[in-house]
Amino acid sequence: MILVIAEQQGGTLNKATWETVAAAQQAGGGPVKIAVLGATTAAVAADLASADVSEVIRAETPALEAYTQDAFVSALAALVAAEQPSDVFFPHTYQTRDFAPALAVRLGWALVTDCVGTRQADGRRLFVRPVFQGRLLADVACDGPALATFQIGAIRADSLKRGAGPAPIRSAAVSVDAAAIRQTPEAPFREAKQAVDLSQAERIVAVGRGIKEQEKIALAHQLASAIGAEIGASRPICDAGWLPMDRQIGSSGQTVAPKLYLALGISGAIQHLVGMKGARTIVAVNKDPEAPIFEVADYGVVGDLFDIIPAVIKELQG
Ligand SMILES: Cc1cc2nc3c(=O)[nH]c(=O)nc-3n(C[C@H](O)[C@H](O)[C@H](O)COP(=O)(O)OP(=O)(O)OC[C@H]3O[C@@H](n4cnc5c(N)ncnc54)[C@H](O)[C@@H]3O)c2cc1C
Protein backbone atom coordinates (compact mmCIF):
# COMPACT_ATOMS: atom_id res chain seq x y z
CA MET A 1 0.00 0.00 0.00
CA ILE A 2 1.24 3.46 -0.85
CA LEU A 3 0.32 6.20 1.60
CA VAL A 4 0.09 9.72 0.15
CA ILE A 5 0.36 12.60 2.60
CA ALA A 6 -1.89 15.45 1.51
CA GLU A 7 -0.89 19.03 2.23
CA GLN A 8 -3.44 21.53 3.44
CA GLN A 9 -3.32 24.89 5.11
CA GLY A 10 -6.33 26.31 6.92
CA GLY A 11 -8.65 23.90 5.12
CA THR A 12 -7.26 24.66 1.64
CA LEU A 13 -5.71 21.74 -0.16
CA ASN A 14 -2.40 22.35 -1.92
CA LYS A 15 -3.13 21.28 -5.50
CA ALA A 16 0.26 19.58 -5.78
CA THR A 17 -1.33 16.89 -3.60
CA TRP A 18 -3.43 15.75 -6.60
CA GLU A 19 -0.27 15.26 -8.64
CA THR A 20 1.20 13.11 -5.88
CA VAL A 21 -1.96 11.01 -5.67
CA ALA A 22 -1.74 10.53 -9.47
CA ALA A 23 1.93 9.48 -9.05
CA ALA A 24 0.88 6.87 -6.46
CA GLN A 25 -1.91 5.57 -8.71
CA GLN A 26 0.57 5.23 -11.58
CA ALA A 27 3.22 3.55 -9.40
CA GLY A 28 1.25 0.30 -9.43
CA GLY A 29 2.03 -0.90 -5.93
CA GLY A 30 -1.35 -2.09 -4.73
CA PRO A 31 -3.85 0.11 -2.97
CA VAL A 32 -3.35 3.83 -2.44
CA LYS A 33 -4.45 5.63 0.73
CA ILE A 34 -4.33 9.35 1.43
CA ALA A 35 -3.75 10.83 4.87
CA VAL A 36 -4.45 14.44 5.74
CA LEU A 37 -3.08 16.04 8.90
CA GLY A 38 -4.41 19.09 10.70
CA ALA A 39 -6.67 20.41 13.43
CA THR A 40 -9.75 20.32 11.18
CA THR A 41 -9.62 18.08 8.15
CA ALA A 42 -13.24 17.14 7.36
CA ALA A 43 -13.71 19.34 4.27
CA VAL A 44 -10.31 18.51 2.76
CA ALA A 45 -10.84 14.78 3.43
CA ALA A 46 -14.21 14.90 1.65
CA ASP A 47 -12.53 16.56 -1.33
CA LEU A 48 -9.74 13.97 -1.39
CA ALA A 49 -12.27 11.12 -1.25
CA SER A 50 -13.21 11.87 -4.86
CA ALA A 51 -9.93 10.22 -5.94
CA ASP A 52 -9.85 6.54 -6.86
CA VAL A 53 -8.16 5.43 -3.62
CA SER A 54 -9.01 2.77 -1.07
CA GLU A 55 -9.28 5.12 1.89
CA VAL A 56 -8.78 8.66 3.15
CA ILE A 57 -7.39 8.92 6.67
CA ARG A 58 -7.98 11.97 8.84
CA ALA A 59 -5.16 12.47 11.34
CA GLU A 60 -6.61 15.24 13.43
CA THR A 61 -5.30 16.82 16.59
CA PRO A 62 -5.16 20.45 17.84
CA ALA A 63 -1.33 20.33 17.94
CA LEU A 64 -1.36 20.14 14.11
CA GLU A 65 -3.28 23.38 13.65
CA ALA A 66 -0.22 25.38 12.63
CA TYR A 67 2.61 23.54 10.94
CA THR A 68 5.63 22.65 13.07
CA GLN A 69 8.30 20.15 12.16
CA ASP A 70 8.18 18.36 15.53
CA ALA A 71 4.39 17.88 15.49
CA PHE A 72 4.40 16.61 11.90
CA VAL A 73 7.29 14.20 12.43
CA SER A 74 5.71 12.84 15.61
CA ALA A 75 2.23 12.44 14.05
CA LEU A 76 3.53 10.95 10.79
CA ALA A 77 5.89 8.52 12.52
CA ALA A 78 2.92 7.20 14.54
CA LEU A 79 0.70 7.07 11.45
CA VAL A 80 3.28 5.18 9.38
CA ALA A 81 3.84 2.70 12.22
CA ALA A 82 0.09 2.07 12.43
CA GLU A 83 -0.63 1.88 8.69
CA GLN A 84 2.52 0.00 7.57
CA PRO A 85 2.66 1.35 4.00
CA SER A 86 5.23 0.04 1.53
CA ASP A 87 6.16 3.61 0.62
CA VAL A 88 4.99 7.11 1.53
CA PHE A 89 4.59 9.78 -1.17
CA PHE A 90 4.57 13.55 -0.58
CA PRO A 91 4.35 16.63 -2.82
CA HIS A 92 7.80 18.29 -2.93
CA THR A 93 6.67 21.51 -1.22
CA TYR A 94 8.50 23.86 1.14
CA GLN A 95 6.70 22.20 4.04
CA THR A 96 7.67 18.67 2.99
CA ARG A 97 11.26 19.75 2.50
CA ASP A 98 11.26 20.93 6.10
CA PHE A 99 10.03 17.78 7.83
CA ALA A 100 10.74 14.85 5.47
CA PRO A 101 14.47 14.47 6.30
CA ALA A 102 13.68 14.41 10.05
CA LEU A 103 10.88 11.89 9.46
CA ALA A 104 13.22 9.67 7.41
CA VAL A 105 15.73 9.68 10.27
CA ARG A 106 13.02 8.96 12.85
CA LEU A 107 11.74 5.98 10.81
CA GLY A 108 15.14 4.82 9.56
CA TRP A 109 13.76 4.90 6.00
CA ALA A 110 15.30 6.12 2.76
CA LEU A 111 14.23 9.54 1.47
CA VAL A 112 14.16 10.12 -2.30
CA THR A 113 13.45 13.75 -3.13
CA ASP A 114 12.24 15.64 -6.18
CA CYS A 115 11.01 12.55 -8.08
CA VAL A 116 9.41 13.01 -11.50
CA GLY A 117 7.89 9.51 -11.64
CA THR A 118 8.39 5.85 -10.81
CA ARG A 119 8.90 2.70 -12.81
CA GLN A 120 9.12 -1.01 -12.15
CA ALA A 121 12.18 -3.14 -12.99
CA ASP A 122 12.86 -6.69 -11.80
CA GLY A 123 9.92 -6.50 -9.45
CA ARG A 124 11.26 -3.40 -7.70
CA ARG A 125 9.98 0.12 -7.62
CA LEU A 126 12.45 2.63 -8.99
CA PHE A 127 12.13 6.32 -8.27
CA VAL A 128 13.06 8.55 -11.21
CA ARG A 129 14.67 11.86 -10.30
CA PRO A 130 16.68 14.50 -12.17
CA VAL A 131 20.38 14.94 -11.48
CA PHE A 132 22.99 17.42 -12.77
CA GLN A 133 20.53 20.32 -13.06
CA GLY A 134 18.00 18.17 -14.90
CA ARG A 135 20.41 17.03 -17.63
CA LEU A 136 20.07 13.34 -16.64
CA LEU A 137 17.42 11.22 -14.98
CA ALA A 138 18.56 8.69 -12.37
CA ASP A 139 16.66 5.56 -11.30
CA VAL A 140 16.87 5.17 -7.54
CA ALA A 141 16.23 1.78 -5.92
CA CYS A 142 15.78 1.50 -2.15
CA ASP A 143 16.47 -1.58 -0.01
CA GLY A 144 13.27 -1.19 1.92
CA PRO A 145 10.39 1.22 2.34
CA ALA A 146 10.96 4.77 1.22
CA LEU A 147 9.66 8.27 1.63
CA ALA A 148 9.47 9.92 -1.79
CA THR A 149 8.70 13.52 -2.69
CA PHE A 150 7.32 14.40 -6.12
CA GLN A 151 8.34 17.50 -8.03
CA ILE A 152 5.50 19.93 -8.67
CA GLY A 153 4.38 19.78 -12.29
CA ALA A 154 6.15 16.50 -13.09
CA ILE A 155 2.94 14.47 -13.05
CA ARG A 156 -0.17 15.99 -14.54
CA ALA A 157 -2.97 16.45 -12.01
CA ASP A 158 -5.45 15.77 -14.82
CA SER A 159 -4.07 12.20 -15.09
CA LEU A 160 -5.61 11.54 -11.63
CA LYS A 161 -8.21 8.77 -11.58
CA ARG A 162 -11.42 9.68 -9.83
CA GLY A 163 -13.44 6.98 -8.05
CA ALA A 164 -16.89 5.82 -9.14
CA GLY A 165 -18.09 6.94 -5.70
CA PRO A 166 -16.40 8.65 -2.76
CA ALA A 167 -13.67 6.66 -0.99
CA PRO A 168 -14.30 5.74 2.67
CA ILE A 169 -13.01 8.26 5.21
CA ARG A 170 -11.62 7.10 8.54
CA SER A 171 -10.26 8.99 11.54
CA ALA A 172 -6.95 7.79 12.92
CA ALA A 173 -5.97 8.52 16.49
CA VAL A 174 -2.86 10.67 16.56
CA SER A 175 -1.59 12.10 19.77
CA VAL A 176 1.10 14.73 19.66
CA ASP A 177 2.65 15.89 22.89
CA ALA A 178 2.35 19.68 22.59
CA ALA A 179 5.07 20.12 25.23
CA ALA A 180 7.55 18.30 23.00
CA ILE A 181 7.14 20.80 20.13
CA ARG A 182 10.28 22.89 20.06
CA GLN A 183 9.30 25.26 17.24
CA THR A 184 7.03 28.30 17.46
CA PRO A 185 5.09 28.61 14.23
CA GLU A 186 5.11 31.86 12.33
CA ALA A 187 3.04 32.93 9.33
CA PRO A 188 3.47 30.44 6.48
CA PHE A 189 5.89 31.30 3.68
CA ARG A 190 3.33 32.04 1.01
CA GLU A 191 1.65 34.61 3.20
CA ALA A 192 4.86 36.47 3.93
CA LYS A 193 5.01 40.00 2.60
CA GLN A 194 5.60 40.09 -1.15
CA ALA A 195 6.17 36.32 -1.32
CA VAL A 196 4.25 34.63 -4.10
CA ASP A 197 3.67 30.93 -4.61
CA LEU A 198 3.84 30.60 -8.38
CA SER A 199 3.37 26.84 -8.14
CA GLN A 200 -0.35 27.46 -7.63
CA ALA A 201 -0.75 29.91 -10.55
CA GLU A 202 -2.96 28.87 -13.46
CA ARG A 203 -1.39 31.32 -15.92
CA ILE A 204 2.09 32.82 -15.93
CA VAL A 205 3.66 35.46 -18.15
CA ALA A 206 7.43 35.06 -17.78
CA VAL A 207 10.03 37.54 -18.98
CA GLY A 208 13.64 36.96 -19.90
CA ARG A 209 16.60 39.04 -20.91
CA GLY A 210 14.90 39.76 -24.25
CA ILE A 211 12.82 42.37 -22.39
CA LYS A 212 16.02 44.50 -22.41
CA GLU A 213 15.17 47.04 -19.66
CA GLN A 214 13.39 47.04 -16.33
CA GLU A 215 10.90 49.68 -17.52
CA LYS A 216 9.79 47.38 -20.35
CA ILE A 217 8.52 44.80 -17.84
CA ALA A 218 5.41 47.01 -17.71
CA LEU A 219 4.50 45.45 -21.06
CA ALA A 220 4.51 41.97 -19.51
CA HIS A 221 2.43 43.28 -16.58
CA GLN A 222 -0.13 44.62 -19.05
CA LEU A 223 -0.35 41.26 -20.79
CA ALA A 224 -0.55 39.46 -17.44
CA SER A 225 -3.39 41.62 -16.20
CA ALA A 226 -5.25 41.19 -19.52
CA ILE A 227 -5.28 37.40 -19.05
CA GLY A 228 -5.29 37.22 -15.24
CA ALA A 229 -1.76 35.82 -15.01
CA GLU A 230 1.06 36.01 -12.48
CA ILE A 231 4.44 37.44 -13.53
CA GLY A 232 7.49 35.17 -13.56
CA ALA A 233 11.03 35.59 -14.82
CA SER A 234 14.26 33.92 -15.80
CA ARG A 235 17.16 34.21 -13.40
CA PRO A 236 19.02 37.17 -14.95
CA ILE A 237 15.92 39.34 -14.50
CA CYS A 238 15.78 38.56 -10.76
CA ASP A 239 19.56 38.73 -10.36
CA ALA A 240 19.41 42.25 -11.80
CA GLY A 241 16.74 43.14 -9.23
CA TRP A 242 14.20 43.95 -11.98
CA LEU A 243 11.73 41.57 -10.30
CA PRO A 244 11.84 40.05 -6.79
CA MET A 245 13.56 36.69 -6.33
CA ASP A 246 10.25 34.96 -5.59
CA ARG A 247 9.34 35.49 -9.26
CA GLN A 248 12.27 33.39 -10.50
CA ILE A 249 11.38 30.16 -12.28
CA GLY A 250 13.86 27.34 -12.71
CA SER A 251 16.28 25.07 -10.93
CA SER A 252 17.24 27.72 -8.41
CA GLY A 253 13.79 29.31 -8.35
CA GLN A 254 10.26 27.97 -8.30
CA THR A 255 8.90 24.96 -10.19
CA VAL A 256 5.60 25.79 -11.81
CA ALA A 257 2.88 23.89 -13.65
CA PRO A 258 0.31 26.40 -14.87
CA LYS A 259 -2.27 25.73 -17.55
CA LEU A 260 -0.67 28.48 -19.67
CA TYR A 261 2.97 29.65 -19.66
CA LEU A 262 3.95 32.56 -21.87
CA ALA A 263 7.73 32.89 -22.25
CA LEU A 264 8.75 36.32 -23.56
CA GLY A 265 12.37 36.73 -24.63
CA ILE A 266 13.54 33.64 -22.73
CA SER A 267 16.15 31.50 -24.46
CA GLY A 268 15.20 28.23 -22.71
CA ALA A 269 18.37 27.28 -20.81
CA ILE A 270 18.08 23.89 -19.11
CA GLN A 271 17.98 25.53 -15.66
CA HIS A 272 14.91 27.48 -16.75
CA LEU A 273 13.22 24.58 -18.54
CA VAL A 274 13.30 22.27 -15.49
CA GLY A 275 11.14 24.79 -13.68
CA MET A 276 8.40 25.19 -16.27
CA LYS A 277 8.30 22.28 -18.69
CA GLY A 278 5.38 20.77 -16.76
CA ALA A 279 3.11 23.62 -17.93
CA ARG A 280 0.18 22.31 -19.93
CA THR A 281 0.49 24.83 -22.78
CA ILE A 282 3.70 26.74 -23.43
CA VAL A 283 3.74 29.73 -25.75
CA ALA A 284 7.16 31.19 -26.56
CA VAL A 285 7.95 34.51 -28.21
CA ASN A 286 11.57 34.81 -29.27
CA LYS A 287 13.29 36.45 -32.21
CA ASP A 288 15.80 33.61 -32.54
CA PRO A 289 14.20 30.66 -34.39
CA GLU A 290 16.92 28.37 -32.95
CA ALA A 291 16.18 29.28 -29.30
CA PRO A 292 15.88 26.06 -27.20
CA ILE A 293 12.61 27.30 -25.68
CA PHE A 294 10.93 26.30 -28.97
CA GLU A 295 11.79 22.64 -28.25
CA VAL A 296 9.32 22.61 -25.35
CA ALA A 297 6.85 25.17 -26.71
CA ASP A 298 3.41 24.11 -27.94
CA TYR A 299 3.12 27.40 -29.83
CA GLY A 300 6.18 29.32 -30.98
CA VAL A 301 6.16 32.85 -32.30
CA VAL A 302 9.42 33.88 -33.98
CA GLY A 303 9.59 37.64 -33.81
CA ASP A 304 10.25 40.75 -31.82
CA LEU A 305 8.27 40.73 -28.59
CA PHE A 306 7.99 44.52 -28.74
CA ASP A 307 5.95 44.16 -31.94
CA ILE A 308 4.00 41.08 -30.94
CA ILE A 309 2.98 41.69 -27.32
CA PRO A 310 1.40 45.15 -27.82
CA ALA A 311 -0.62 43.67 -30.71
CA VAL A 312 -1.74 40.75 -28.50
CA ILE A 313 -2.72 43.13 -25.67
CA LYS A 314 -4.68 45.29 -28.13
CA GLU A 315 -6.49 42.22 -29.43
CA LEU A 316 -7.29 41.00 -25.90
CA GLN A 317 -8.59 44.39 -24.82
CA GLY A 318 -10.66 44.35 -28.03
C1 LIG B 1 23.59 26.83 -11.14
C2 LIG B 1 22.70 27.64 -12.05
C3 LIG B 1 21.37 27.80 -11.70
C4 LIG B 1 20.53 28.51 -12.55
N1 LIG B 1 19.21 28.65 -12.21
C5 LIG B 1 18.37 29.30 -13.06
C6 LIG B 1 16.98 29.40 -12.77
O1 LIG B 1 16.48 28.94 -11.73
N2 LIG B 1 16.19 30.04 -13.67
C7 LIG B 1 16.67 30.55 -14.85
O2 LIG B 1 15.88 31.12 -15.62
N3 LIG B 1 17.98 30.47 -15.12
C8 LIG B 1 18.84 29.88 -14.26
N4 LIG B 1 20.17 29.84 -14.55
C9 LIG B 1 20.67 30.64 -15.69
C10 LIG B 1 20.48 29.98 -17.03
O3 LIG B 1 21.58 29.16 -17.30
C11 LIG B 1 20.36 31.04 -18.15
O4 LIG B 1 21.51 31.86 -18.11
C12 LIG B 1 19.13 31.92 -18.04
O5 LIG B 1 17.96 31.14 -17.89
C13 LIG B 1 19.01 32.77 -19.28
O6 LIG B 1 17.97 33.70 -19.11
P1 LIG B 1 17.23 34.32 -20.37
O7 LIG B 1 16.65 33.25 -21.20
O8 LIG B 1 16.32 35.38 -19.85
O9 LIG B 1 18.42 35.10 -21.11
P2 LIG B 1 19.20 34.77 -22.45
O10 LIG B 1 19.74 33.40 -22.46
O11 LIG B 1 20.13 35.91 -22.65
O12 LIG B 1 18.06 34.81 -23.56
C14 LIG B 1 17.39 35.97 -23.99
C15 LIG B 1 16.51 35.55 -25.16
O13 LIG B 1 15.73 36.66 -25.58
C16 LIG B 1 15.65 36.65 -26.99
N5 LIG B 1 15.36 38.02 -27.40
C17 LIG B 1 16.19 39.10 -27.35
N6 LIG B 1 15.54 40.20 -27.76
C18 LIG B 1 14.27 39.82 -28.09
C19 LIG B 1 13.14 40.49 -28.60
N7 LIG B 1 13.16 41.81 -28.82
N8 LIG B 1 12.02 39.78 -28.84
C20 LIG B 1 11.97 38.44 -28.64
N9 LIG B 1 13.03 37.74 -28.15
C21 LIG B 1 14.16 38.42 -27.87
C22 LIG B 1 16.99 36.13 -27.46
O14 LIG B 1 16.86 35.55 -28.75
C23 LIG B 1 17.31 35.09 -26.39
O15 LIG B 1 16.86 33.80 -26.78
C24 LIG B 1 21.03 29.11 -13.74
C25 LIG B 1 22.37 28.92 -14.07
C26 LIG B 1 23.19 28.20 -13.24
C27 LIG B 1 24.63 28.00 -13.65
The ligand as a Gaussian input file, in Angstrom:
#p B3LYP/6-31G(d) Opt

LIG

0 1
 C       23.586000      26.826000     -11.135000
 C       22.701000      27.637000     -12.052000
 C       21.367000      27.797000     -11.705000
 C       20.530000      28.514000     -12.550000
 N       19.209000      28.655000     -12.213000
 C       18.372000      29.303000     -13.058000
 C       16.983000      29.400000     -12.773000
 O       16.480000      28.945000     -11.733000
 N       16.186000      30.036000     -13.673000
 C       16.666000      30.554000     -14.846000
 O       15.884000      31.121000     -15.624000
 N       17.976000      30.474000     -15.117000
 C       18.836000      29.884000     -14.262000
 N       20.168000      29.837000     -14.553000
 C       20.671000      30.645000     -15.692000
 C       20.475000      29.979000     -17.028000
 O       21.580000      29.156000     -17.304000
 C       20.360000      31.042000     -18.151000
 O       21.510000      31.857000     -18.112000
 C       19.126000      31.923000     -18.037000
 O       17.962000      31.139000     -17.886000
 C       19.008000      32.770000     -19.277000
 O       17.971000      33.699000     -19.114000
 P       17.234000      34.324000     -20.370000
 O       16.649000      33.252000     -21.198000
 O       16.316000      35.379000     -19.850000
 O       18.417000      35.100000     -21.109000
 P       19.197000      34.774000     -22.454000
 O       19.735000      33.402000     -22.455000
 O       20.130000      35.914000     -22.654000
 O       18.063000      34.811000     -23.565000
 C       17.389000      35.968000     -23.985000
 C       16.512000      35.553000     -25.163000
 O       15.727000      36.657000     -25.578000
 C       15.650000      36.646000     -26.993000
 N       15.355000      38.020000     -27.405000
 C       16.193000      39.105000     -27.351000
 N       15.543000      40.196000     -27.763000
 C       14.274000      39.817000     -28.090000
 C       13.144000      40.492000     -28.601000
 N       13.161000      41.815000     -28.816000
 N       12.021000      39.781000     -28.844000
 C       11.972000      38.438000     -28.643000
 N       13.033000      37.743000     -28.150000
 C       14.162000      38.417000     -27.870000
 C       16.987000      36.127000     -27.461000
 O       16.863000      35.554000     -28.754000
 C       17.311000      35.087000     -26.389000
 O       16.864000      33.802000     -26.780000
 C       21.031000      29.114000     -13.740000
 C       22.371000      28.923000     -14.072000
 C       23.191000      28.197000     -13.239000
 C       24.630000      28.002000     -13.648000

